[in-house]
Amino acid sequence: MPIRWGILATGWIAQKFTKDLLVDPATRQVSDISHTVVAAASSSSVDRAQKFLTECGCPQDAKAYGSYHELVADPNVDIIYVATPHSHHFQNVMLCLKANRHVLCEKAFTVNAKQAELLYAEATQRKLFLMEAVWIRFFPLCRELRERVAAGEIGRVHRVFADLSFGDHPEEKFGNDHRMTNMNLAGGAMLDLGIYSLTWVFQFLYHIRGTSASTQSEVKGRPKVAASMSKFPGTGADEKTSIVLTFPGKDGADEAHGIATTCLRTSFDPDEHGSAGPAIRIQGDKGELQVFGPAFRPQRFRWIMTGKDENLKEEKRDIPGHGMFWEADECARCLRDGKTESEIMSHEESIVIMETMDQVRKQNELAYPELIESTTYDANNELNTGKKPWLTIRLPCCAPPCGNARATAEHRPAYAHNSQSSKLTAIS
Ligand SMILES: NC(=O)c1ccc[n+]([C@@H]2O[C@H](COP(=O)([O-])OP(=O)(O)OC[C@H]3O[C@@H](n4cnc5c(N)ncnc54)[C@H](OP(=O)(O)O)[C@@H]3O)[C@@H](O)[C@H]2O)c1
């Protein structure tokens, strides 16, 4: 019996994911699980949800809902894919969990670590499956690379560099209202793109530690964080963020460094022909693994072994579709096996990464509006109902740089731009 998906929100990534769900699993040599889409909800209108279902080629009898509340109440839905902006994830995922639905939620999982902790605790207590949708972790390419590095192919890993940056003019491409730059939607490079750079660092300096004979002696621990952020003048969201992480070594020695970077103004691949080289470098004492970007959908890599001539031979792994079905397959298997979390994207690791990003923001005084940093669940919150007057009324008193340029009158006190309210009061 196929896993029955409900889709919460109808934006860009929801389309990609839903179309991937409907790809025949046999095309990726999968036969033990399958998927179907039984419903989708749009907070904008039922017509938009219906259009979405039609455009994605979903089954004729899939239900269209004009509210997230109706979707979570549908008893035919096994698991809900949450594809709203990260600002909404805490409220939307809690809405699903309180209705006893399993959930896969897009990255960045939440705005802050406390929200993530609350969601995972709620899911665990209700025996529900919950996972952050960091799709690359489930790519066969990433599984293979983790296994080969864990098996010691490049020796002990001492340093990882990872970048995901897009060379745009954010003023022209996004302006102040797009979710990439809008503080009310938790905009900024780090939560949207930097999470991939961090994922590469964590896969090799955290996730695989202690999982094999060659990593057994390595200490697995939270990294020390040092970071620099520069803000987008229009809104105050981060436009470039560089993070240096120091992962613990045994007895205080053998620490490893992870350097995760992201930027909205320079590209990991300026000529779009790969001339800039690998976006990710995993460096061990026997050699180096290089992965070519984009960090969110890699297909090529190569091994450069210390002191050997036969270097630089690239290996390629094709993706038969967009590539989001692999994370969906993992969800289906976990549901089938009665698991509440995936070992590949565990609750604990998701929280540690959110904590890391909290620290980066704290060091650089980046706080989001109280409404979206809040850890108080409210089913009737506008993030759940889709009523978004706060996104459409511009505060006349706010001049850039202000992350809170759009707010309703009722939120004005919390959102007004001044030196007091922009401090990091919401992040512990
Ligand atoms: N895994 C990936 O490769 C990947 C790629 C891109 C994005 N993402 C993640 O997916 C999430 C959504 O990104 P996206 O690019 O799909 O965004 P998007 O195209 O803007 O879609 C977001 C959807 O959320 C809903 N929504 C509800 N309240 C909203 C509000 N106040 N403002 C804007 N949208 C609102 C809307 O759907 P309704 O009107 O139907 O409710 C909207 O279509 C983000 O967290 C992002 O980080 C992941």
The ligand as an SDF file (V2000), in Angstrom:
LIG
                    3D

 48 52  0  0  0  0  0  0  0  0999 V2000
   14.9550   21.3440   -0.5000 N   0  0  0  0  0  0  0  0  0  0  0  0
   15.1540   22.2690   -1.3960 C   0  0  0  0  0  0  0  0  0  0  0  0
   15.8650   22.0900   -2.3770 O   0  0  0  0  0  0  0  0  0  0  0  0
   14.4920   23.5860   -1.2430 C   0  0  0  0  0  0  0  0  0  0  0  0
   14.5020   24.4660   -2.3090 C   0  0  0  0  0  0  0  0  0  0  0  0
   13.8060   25.6430   -2.1720 C   0  0  0  0  0  0  0  0  0  0  0  0
   13.1960   25.9300   -0.9740 C   0  0  0  0  0  0  0  0  0  0  0  0
   13.2440   25.0750    0.0650 N   0  0  0  0  0  0  0  0  0  0  0  0
   12.5970   25.3890    1.3420 C   0  0  0  0  0  0  0  0  0  0  0  0
   11.1970   25.2510    1.1750 O   0  0  0  0  0  0  0  0  0  0  0  0
   10.4940   26.3010    1.8320 C   0  0  0  0  0  0  0  0  0  0  0  0
    9.6350   27.0250    0.8110 C   0  0  0  0  0  0  0  0  0  0  0  0
   10.4320   27.5470   -0.2390 O   0  0  0  0  0  0  0  0  0  0  0  0
    9.8280   27.8720   -1.6990 P   0  0  0  0  0  0  0  0  0  0  0  0
   10.9730   28.2800   -2.5400 O   0  0  0  0  0  0  0  0  0  0  0  0
    8.9550   26.7790   -2.1640 O   0  0  0  0  0  0  0  0  0  0  0  0
    8.9560   29.1590   -1.3640 O   0  0  0  0  0  0  0  0  0  0  0  0
    7.7310   29.7460   -2.1640 P   0  0  0  0  0  0  0  0  0  0  0  0
    7.7890   29.3800   -3.5950 O   0  0  0  0  0  0  0  0  0  0  0  0
    7.6250   31.1670   -1.7920 O   0  0  0  0  0  0  0  0  0  0  0  0
    6.4770   28.9550   -1.5420 O   0  0  0  0  0  0  0  0  0  0  0  0
    6.1210   29.0590   -0.2050 C   0  0  0  0  0  0  0  0  0  0  0  0
    4.6420   28.7210   -0.0570 C   0  0  0  0  0  0  0  0  0  0  0  0
    4.2990   28.8400    1.3180 O   0  0  0  0  0  0  0  0  0  0  0  0
    2.9770   29.3030    1.4520 C   0  0  0  0  0  0  0  0  0  0  0  0
    2.8920   30.4620    2.3350 N   0  0  0  0  0  0  0  0  0  0  0  0
    2.1220   30.5610    3.4190 C   0  0  0  0  0  0  0  0  0  0  0  0
    2.2460   31.7420    4.0090 N   0  0  0  0  0  0  0  0  0  0  0  0
    3.1440   32.4480    3.2670 C   0  0  0  0  0  0  0  0  0  0  0  0
    3.6560   33.7670    3.3550 C   0  0  0  0  0  0  0  0  0  0  0  0
    3.3210   34.5820    4.3340 N   0  0  0  0  0  0  0  0  0  0  0  0
    4.5260   34.1600    2.4130 N   0  0  0  0  0  0  0  0  0  0  0  0
    4.9140   33.3280    1.4340 C   0  0  0  0  0  0  0  0  0  0  0  0
    4.4400   32.0690    1.3070 N   0  0  0  0  0  0  0  0  0  0  0  0
    3.5560   31.6370    2.2120 C   0  0  0  0  0  0  0  0  0  0  0  0
    2.4800   29.6460    0.0640 C   0  0  0  0  0  0  0  0  0  0  0  0
    1.6470   28.5780   -0.3410 O   0  0  0  0  0  0  0  0  0  0  0  0
    0.0420   28.6570   -0.1550 P   0  0  0  0  0  0  0  0  0  0  0  0
   -0.3690   30.0250   -0.5580 O   0  0  0  0  0  0  0  0  0  0  0  0
   -0.4220   27.6190   -1.0510 O   0  0  0  0  0  0  0  0  0  0  0  0
   -0.2630   28.3710    1.2790 O   0  0  0  0  0  0  0  0  0  0  0  0
    3.7160   29.6620   -0.7960 C   0  0  0  0  0  0  0  0  0  0  0  0
    3.4580   29.2480   -2.0950 O   0  0  0  0  0  0  0  0  0  0  0  0
   11.5900   27.1600    2.5110 C   0  0  0  0  0  0  0  0  0  0  0  0
   11.7090   26.7820    3.8590 O   0  0  0  0  0  0  0  0  0  0  0  0
   12.8590   26.8190    1.7550 C   0  0  0  0  0  0  0  0  0  0  0  0
   14.0290   26.9010    2.5340 O   0  0  0  0  0  0  0  0  0  0  0  0
   13.8590   23.8990   -0.0640 C   0  0  0  0  0  0  0  0  0  0  0  0
  1  2  1  0
  2  3  2  0
  2  4  1  0
  4  5  1  0
  4 48  2  0
  5  6  2  0
  6  7  1  0
  7  8  2  0
  8  9  1  0
  8 48  1  0
  9 10  1  0
  9 46  1  0
 10 11  1  0
 11 12  1  0
 11 44  1  0
 12 13  1  0
 13 14  1  0
 14 15  2  0
 14 16  1  0
 14 17  1  0
 17 18  1  0
 18 19  2  0
 18 20  1  0
 18 21  1  0
 21 22  1  0
 22 23  1  0
 23 24  1  0
 23 42  1  0
 24 25  1  0
 25 26  1  0
 25 36  1  0
 26 27  1  0
 26 35  1  0
 27 28  2  0
 28 29  1  0
 29 30  1  0
 29 35  2  0
 30 31  1  0
 30 32  2  0
 32 33  1  0
 33 34  2  0
 34 35  1  0
 36 37  1  0
 36 42  1  0
 37 38  1  0
 38 39  2  0
 38 40  1  0
 38 41  1  0
 42 43  1  0
 44 45  1  0
 44 46  1  0
 46 47  1  0
M  CHG  2   8   1  16  -1
M  END
$$$$
